[in-house]
Structures are given as C-alpha cells and as structure tokens.
C-alpha cells in the first residue's frame, strides 16, 4: 500500500510536486522493473510511485546524506531538529558553519538536521551555494516555519527502510549503469535556463551547462537502446526540444514557486520527453 504521507520533505528548485498530475498521464503502463532516478532532488515522483525496487542518486552530497539519515537514523534526526530556533542570529550562525573548520566536526545527523532547518527557514526555500560550495541564501523571516514535519519524515523513513532503495551520491551516468530492459528511468536534471538571467544549476558546486545537457541526451539514447522506459523533464527551450527531436515530446505547464526573483515565479512551459507511446495517446 502506498502511504501518501510520504512526500517531499524539502522545498527544492525544480521540484515536481506541481507537475505530478501531468507526469501521471505519461507514465509507462507496463513498468515492472527497477525504478531509477539519477537526479532525485526532493523526490516527488519517487514518493508518488513508491516502487519496491529503486536506485536514486544526486550529486549534492548534503542532500544524499539527508536521505540516508532519514532512512538510518530517524530518531536521532528528530531529536536534533528540535533544537533549532526560528531566529535570524541563530540562522546565520548555523548557515555560516560551512565557512569554518567547525563544519567538518558535524556528525552526519547534524548535517542533515542543518540542511532541513536551513531549507525550512531560508528565503523562499531556495537551496543555493556559491562558487566555494557555501550555502548563501538569506534568512526567510517566516513567523512559524514547519521545521519538524515529523509525520512526513517518519513516512519517508518507513518507505526507504522497508523497500529495496539504493541511495547513491555521484554522476548521473554512473547511477543508471545497471539499468536494463523493462526498467523505468525518470530523469529530472537541472533545467536549461529559459533566459540568460535564469538558472536552476546552482544547487551544486559543479553546475550543469550545455555540455552536461548533451551528455545527458547521449545517455537517454543509450538507455533507449537498452530497452528502458525513459521519461525526462526539462524546460521547453528550443535547445532542449532540438536535442530530443527524435523522441516523443509533450509540452506541459508547471507552476514554479521557488526563484530568488518574484517576477520569475508562476506558470512556465516544460517538456516531458519519452521513448514510448504514452498511455494518454494510445
């Protein structure tokens, strides 16, 4: 049985919660193998499907550590989350730890707790790091942020710990190295910027530019040859539509609530690219 309380425990740029109604329309009907998600982010699609066998991955080591901590150390994490204060002085002291040697002294539980706290209390829930890999989003000034969403993180723990879910921290290509015929791969990379002033690539130090987009397209082609079912999300730029012109493309509308510039939030067009005939078009 799927537990609907298990859902994203973080706000995440490019998160798929708003797009789930559209994604449901285009899921493969005959998927029975392993589920792969090489850019897990907040995990909206994973928690929607809750497959029994999954391999999830992200390049962001702090995010991956948080998934592992929720799976393996849920009680200790909840205790640590309860210490946090919704206060600007406290926020900046904790945020700036990654600028000091004290950051290396934090346990994996404390690092996960810190990430959840900063995500819940920073401006607009935006995860962003500078060129040194340091978290640099300001305090959000929310009156009563839900720092400890205990029901949700316990439900996520229950799903991760009671199913065969491997959690990886590495390159997207390595994350799907074992994907084979009949498996389902959902790909949600950092999006191609819709303008020169917008970008979804700053969630990790390395960024994600055109060279990575093209390497991802090559991987899509390779997975198609293996017989995998593949569904990919990206922004509906001419560049992305040209990259995937040999596959089935649907244009869908999504609501984006996370952006440092308020005028750039709202409805935007995205693409869903797939290598199979969607059930909505049979």
Kinemage of the C-alpha trace (Angstrom):
@kinemage 1
@onewidth
@group {chain A} dominant
@subgroup {mainchain}
@vectorlist {calphas} color= white
{ca unk a 1} P 0.000 0.000 0.000
{ca unk a 2} L 1.238 3.471 -0.872
{ca unk a 3} L 1.480 5.811 2.107
{ca unk a 4} L 0.518 9.267 0.843
{ca unk a 5} L 2.101 10.883 3.892
{ca unk a 6} L 5.480 10.009 2.352
{ca unk a 7} L 6.156 13.051 0.207
{ca unk a 8} L 8.921 15.620 -0.347
{ca unk a 9} L 10.373 16.727 2.984
{ca unk a 10} L 12.216 19.688 1.418
{ca unk a 11} L 11.331 22.577 -0.858
{ca unk a 12} L 13.527 22.214 -3.925
{ca unk a 13} L 14.058 24.295 -7.045
{ca unk a 14} L 12.531 22.377 -9.943
{ca unk a 15} L 10.593 20.098 -7.592
{ca unk a 16} L 7.903 18.065 -9.333
{ca unk a 17} L 5.013 18.246 -6.885
{ca unk a 18} L 3.122 20.762 -9.059
{ca unk a 19} L 3.766 18.719 -12.215
{ca unk a 20} L 2.649 15.352 -10.822
{ca unk a 21} L -0.847 15.446 -12.404
{ca unk a 22} L 0.802 15.768 -15.830
{ca unk a 23} L 3.518 13.204 -15.115
{ca unk a 24} L 0.894 10.637 -14.076
{ca unk a 25} L -0.648 10.876 -17.564
{ca unk a 26} L 2.601 9.865 -19.232
{ca unk a 27} L 3.928 7.075 -17.037
{ca unk a 28} L 4.640 3.762 -18.820
{ca unk a 29} L 1.852 1.227 -18.319
{ca unk a 30} L 3.954 -1.926 -18.265
{ca unk a 31} L 6.662 -0.863 -15.824
{ca unk a 32} L 7.585 -3.796 -13.574
{ca unk a 33} L 11.346 -3.491 -13.194
{ca unk a 34} L 13.618 -1.277 -11.125
{ca unk a 35} L 12.930 2.441 -10.854
{ca unk a 36} L 15.920 4.754 -11.447
{ca unk a 37} L 16.108 8.456 -10.669
{ca unk a 38} L 19.607 9.912 -11.205
{ca unk a 39} L 18.629 13.450 -10.079
{ca unk a 40} L 16.476 12.743 -7.044
{ca unk a 41} L 16.089 16.292 -5.684
{ca unk a 42} L 13.051 16.420 -3.402
{ca unk a 43} L 11.810 13.049 -4.669
{ca unk a 44} L 8.224 13.951 -5.617
{ca unk a 45} L 7.962 11.291 -8.339
{ca unk a 46} L 9.664 8.642 -6.203
{ca unk a 47} L 7.199 9.202 -3.369
{ca unk a 48} L 4.278 9.298 -5.797
{ca unk a 49} L 5.175 5.861 -7.212
{ca unk a 50} L 6.873 4.317 -4.142
{ca unk a 51} L 8.409 1.431 -6.135
{ca unk a 52} L 9.597 -1.639 -4.264
{ca unk a 53} L 12.963 -1.551 -6.059
{ca unk a 54} L 14.678 1.747 -6.783
{ca unk a 55} L 18.083 3.303 -7.297
{ca unk a 56} L 18.150 7.022 -6.572
{ca unk a 57} L 21.074 9.413 -6.866
{ca unk a 58} L 22.123 13.025 -6.607
{ca unk a 59} L 25.406 14.889 -6.991
{ca unk a 60} L 24.554 17.012 -3.952
{ca unk a 61} L 26.256 15.204 -1.064
{ca unk a 62} L 24.356 17.135 1.636
{ca unk a 63} L 21.036 16.136 0.098
{ca unk a 64} L 22.082 12.476 -0.204
{ca unk a 65} L 23.290 12.487 3.394
{ca unk a 66} L 19.852 13.722 4.448
{ca unk a 67} L 18.102 10.841 2.656
{ca unk a 68} L 20.491 8.359 4.283
{ca unk a 69} L 19.974 9.910 7.715
{ca unk a 70} L 16.199 9.773 7.412
{ca unk a 71} L 16.467 6.110 6.429
{ca unk a 72} L 19.032 5.031 9.030
{ca unk a 73} L 18.848 7.472 11.979
{ca unk a 74} L 15.303 8.808 12.134
{ca unk a 75} L 15.021 9.078 15.936
{ca unk a 76} L 18.342 10.886 16.346
{ca unk a 77} L 17.428 13.261 13.496
{ca unk a 78} L 14.074 14.205 15.041
{ca unk a 79} L 15.758 14.897 18.385
{ca unk a 80} L 18.353 17.122 16.719
{ca unk a 81} L 15.738 19.025 14.684
{ca unk a 82} L 14.002 20.034 17.900
{ca unk a 83} L 16.966 22.153 18.990
{ca unk a 84} L 16.671 24.674 16.147
{ca unk a 85} L 15.411 28.227 16.602
{ca unk a 86} L 13.495 30.422 14.167
{ca unk a 87} L 15.804 33.348 14.795
{ca unk a 88} L 17.984 35.299 12.358
{ca unk a 89} L 21.083 35.339 14.579
{ca unk a 90} L 20.836 31.580 15.113
{ca unk a 91} L 20.131 31.039 11.390
{ca unk a 92} L 23.244 32.881 10.210
{ca unk a 93} L 25.442 31.225 12.818
{ca unk a 94} L 24.331 27.779 11.617
{ca unk a 95} L 24.353 28.757 7.936
{ca unk a 96} L 27.912 30.068 8.113
{ca unk a 97} L 29.339 26.929 9.681
{ca unk a 98} L 30.407 25.715 6.244
{ca unk a 99} L 32.801 28.673 6.113
{ca unk a 100} L 34.727 27.344 9.120
{ca unk a 101} L 36.627 24.231 10.152
{ca unk a 102} L 33.851 23.520 12.677
{ca unk a 103} L 31.692 22.262 9.813
{ca unk a 104} L 33.895 19.186 9.463
{ca unk a 105} L 33.158 18.333 13.095
{ca unk a 106} L 29.406 17.949 12.498
{ca unk a 107} L 28.036 14.425 12.531
{ca unk a 108} L 26.046 13.142 9.553
{ca unk a 109} L 22.904 13.575 11.669
{ca unk a 110} L 23.762 17.192 12.480
{ca unk a 111} L 24.456 17.916 8.799
{ca unk a 112} L 21.074 16.507 7.773
{ca unk a 113} L 19.347 18.443 10.539
{ca unk a 114} L 21.116 21.626 9.437
{ca unk a 115} L 20.037 21.165 5.814
{ca unk a 116} L 16.383 20.625 6.740
{ca unk a 117} L 16.432 23.610 9.101
{ca unk a 118} L 18.029 25.952 6.557
{ca unk a 119} L 15.620 24.765 3.852
{ca unk a 120} L 12.591 25.464 6.058
{ca unk a 121} L 13.749 28.872 7.292
{ca unk a 122} L 15.755 30.417 4.446
{ca unk a 123} L 14.266 32.815 1.901
{ca unk a 124} L 11.720 31.030 -0.314
{ca unk a 125} L 13.161 27.582 0.488
{ca unk a 126} L 15.869 28.125 -2.119
{ca unk a 127} L 18.919 25.852 -1.997
{ca unk a 128} L 21.866 27.730 -3.455
{ca unk a 129} L 25.615 27.618 -2.941
{ca unk a 130} L 28.366 29.989 -4.023
{ca unk a 131} L 31.482 29.092 -6.007
{ca unk a 132} L 33.096 27.759 -2.840
{ca unk a 133} L 30.175 25.428 -2.186
{ca unk a 134} L 28.913 27.512 0.745
{ca unk a 135} L 25.187 27.918 1.382
{ca unk a 136} L 24.377 31.587 0.785
{ca unk a 137} L 20.590 32.082 0.944
{ca unk a 138} L 19.414 34.722 3.482
{ca unk a 139} L 17.028 34.245 6.399
{ca unk a 140} L 13.389 33.958 5.339
{ca unk a 141} L 11.709 35.771 8.259
{ca unk a 142} L 8.786 33.317 8.429
{ca unk a 143} L 6.633 33.538 11.541
{ca unk a 144} L 6.092 29.815 12.095
{ca unk a 145} L 8.034 27.577 9.691
{ca unk a 146} L 7.318 23.840 9.923
{ca unk a 147} L 10.888 22.819 10.759
{ca unk a 148} L 9.953 19.411 12.138
{ca unk a 149} L 7.374 17.852 9.832
{ca unk a 150} L 7.550 14.658 11.836
{ca unk a 151} L 4.711 12.764 10.156
{ca unk a 152} L 6.252 13.280 6.720
{ca unk a 153} L 9.828 12.359 7.582
{ca unk a 154} L 8.663 9.288 9.518
{ca unk a 155} L 6.629 8.197 6.489
{ca unk a 156} L 9.664 8.762 4.235
{ca unk a 157} L 11.748 6.706 6.672
{ca unk a 158} L 9.196 3.903 6.563
{ca unk a 159} L 9.248 3.797 2.771
{ca unk a 160} L 13.037 3.963 2.411
{ca unk a 161} L 13.734 1.417 5.134
{ca unk a 162} L 11.111 -1.169 4.146
{ca unk a 163} L 11.861 -1.316 0.415
{ca unk a 164} L 14.929 -2.067 -1.701
{ca unk a 165} L 16.058 1.514 -2.281
{ca unk a 166} L 19.722 2.171 -3.035
{ca unk a 167} L 20.844 5.761 -2.401
{ca unk a 168} L 23.861 6.941 -4.398
{ca unk a 169} L 25.925 10.134 -4.482
{ca unk a 170} L 27.669 10.573 -7.808
{ca unk a 171} L 27.471 11.279 -11.507
{ca unk a 172} L 24.113 10.718 -13.205
{ca unk a 173} L 25.608 8.389 -15.798
{ca unk a 174} L 27.008 6.017 -13.179
{ca unk a 175} L 23.682 6.000 -11.345
{ca unk a 176} L 21.956 4.154 -14.212
{ca unk a 177} L 24.810 1.852 -15.208
{ca unk a 178} L 22.771 -1.250 -14.277
{ca unk a 179} L 19.510 -0.106 -15.908
{ca unk a 180} L 18.210 -2.746 -18.315
{ca unk a 181} L 15.246 -3.658 -20.476
{ca unk a 182} L 11.960 -3.179 -18.642
{ca unk a 183} L 13.330 -0.752 -16.050
{ca unk a 184} L 11.892 2.763 -15.736
{ca unk a 185} L 14.253 5.752 -15.632
{ca unk a 186} L 12.850 9.140 -14.649
{ca unk a 187} L 15.297 11.955 -15.415
{ca unk a 188} L 14.818 15.404 -13.879
{ca unk a 189} L 18.089 17.302 -14.393
{ca unk a 190} L 18.851 20.930 -13.613
{ca unk a 191} L 16.902 22.726 -16.320
{ca unk a 192} L 18.219 24.512 -19.370
{ca unk a 193} L 17.869 28.224 -18.460
{ca unk a 194} L 14.919 29.921 -20.158
{ca unk a 195} L 16.951 33.137 -20.363
{ca unk a 196} L 20.499 34.337 -19.765
{ca unk a 197} L 19.494 35.578 -16.306
{ca unk a 198} L 17.812 32.426 -15.020
{ca unk a 199} L 19.331 29.152 -13.960
{ca unk a 200} L 18.468 26.049 -11.953
{ca unk a 201} L 22.104 24.932 -11.813
{ca unk a 202} L 23.343 26.455 -8.560
{ca unk a 203} L 22.154 23.660 -6.257
{ca unk a 204} L 25.626 22.096 -6.519
{ca unk a 205} L 29.112 23.493 -6.842
{ca unk a 206} L 29.728 21.991 -10.259
{ca unk a 207} L 26.730 23.462 -12.107
{ca unk a 208} L 25.050 21.894 -15.129
{ca unk a 209} L 25.650 23.502 -18.517
{ca unk a 210} L 25.115 22.681 -22.175
{ca unk a 211} L 27.903 20.089 -22.237
{ca unk a 212} L 26.142 18.176 -19.449
{ca unk a 213} L 22.774 18.520 -21.190
{ca unk a 214} L 24.264 16.957 -24.317
{ca unk a 215} L 25.934 14.170 -22.337
{ca unk a 216} L 22.554 13.514 -20.753
{ca unk a 217} L 20.904 13.335 -24.190
{ca unk a 218} L 23.522 10.771 -25.245
{ca unk a 219} L 22.698 8.750 -22.133
{ca unk a 220} L 18.995 8.963 -22.997
{ca unk a 221} L 19.781 7.457 -26.407
{ca unk a 222} L 21.873 4.712 -24.793
{ca unk a 223} L 19.116 3.833 -22.301
{ca unk a 224} L 16.639 3.699 -25.163
{ca unk a 225} L 18.866 1.162 -26.934
{ca unk a 226} L 18.947 -0.940 -23.762
{ca unk a 227} L 15.144 -1.171 -23.795
{ca unk a 228} L 14.498 1.007 -20.743
{ca unk a 229} L 11.364 3.117 -20.405
{ca unk a 230} L 12.578 6.722 -20.060
{ca unk a 231} L 10.745 9.896 -19.056
{ca unk a 232} L 12.651 13.185 -18.889
{ca unk a 233} L 11.598 16.633 -17.672
{ca unk a 234} L 13.211 19.900 -18.752
{ca unk a 235} L 12.370 23.457 -19.680
{ca unk a 236} L 10.668 23.930 -23.055
{ca unk a 237} L 13.517 25.815 -24.701
{ca unk a 238} L 14.240 25.459 -28.405
{ca unk a 239} L 17.603 23.971 -27.460
{ca unk a 240} L 16.057 21.143 -25.412
{ca unk a 241} L 13.337 20.445 -27.974
{ca unk a 242} L 16.004 20.178 -30.655
{ca unk a 243} L 18.146 17.850 -28.515
{ca unk a 244} L 15.285 15.385 -28.130
{ca unk a 245} L 13.602 15.837 -31.512
{ca unk a 246} L 13.839 12.083 -32.241
{ca unk a 247} L 11.633 11.205 -29.264
{ca unk a 248} L 8.060 11.867 -28.176
{ca unk a 249} L 7.728 15.343 -26.618
{ca unk a 250} L 4.788 16.777 -24.683
{ca unk a 251} L 4.603 20.446 -23.679
{ca unk a 252} L 3.084 20.873 -20.223
{ca unk a 253} L 2.537 23.815 -17.903
{ca unk a 254} L 4.038 23.894 -14.431
{ca unk a 255} L 3.893 26.341 -11.545
{ca unk a 256} L 7.240 27.417 -10.183
{ca unk a 257} L 7.203 28.947 -6.689
{ca unk a 258} L 10.945 28.883 -5.985
{ca unk a 259} L 13.001 31.668 -7.535
{ca unk a 260} L 15.007 34.456 -5.956
{ca unk a 261} L 13.215 36.907 -8.279
{ca unk a 262} L 9.476 37.092 -7.567
{ca unk a 263} L 8.565 38.047 -11.137
{ca unk a 264} L 10.025 34.756 -12.389
{ca unk a 265} L 7.674 32.624 -10.310
{ca unk a 266} L 4.445 31.309 -11.791
{ca unk a 267} L 3.403 29.326 -14.871
{ca unk a 268} L 6.122 28.187 -17.252
{ca unk a 269} L 6.207 25.679 -20.083
{ca unk a 270} L 8.135 22.466 -19.592
{ca unk a 271} L 8.737 19.414 -21.728
{ca unk a 272} L 8.178 15.771 -20.939
{ca unk a 273} L 10.300 13.631 -23.246
{ca unk a 274} L 9.669 9.897 -23.507
{ca unk a 275} L 10.821 6.977 -25.642
{ca unk a 276} L 7.463 5.206 -25.598
{ca unk a 277} L 3.896 5.939 -26.674
{ca unk a 278} L 2.191 7.486 -23.633
{ca unk a 279} L -0.966 5.771 -22.436
{ca unk a 280} L -2.864 9.067 -22.835
{ca unk a 281} L -2.203 8.881 -26.601
{ca unk a 282} L -2.884 5.156 -27.206
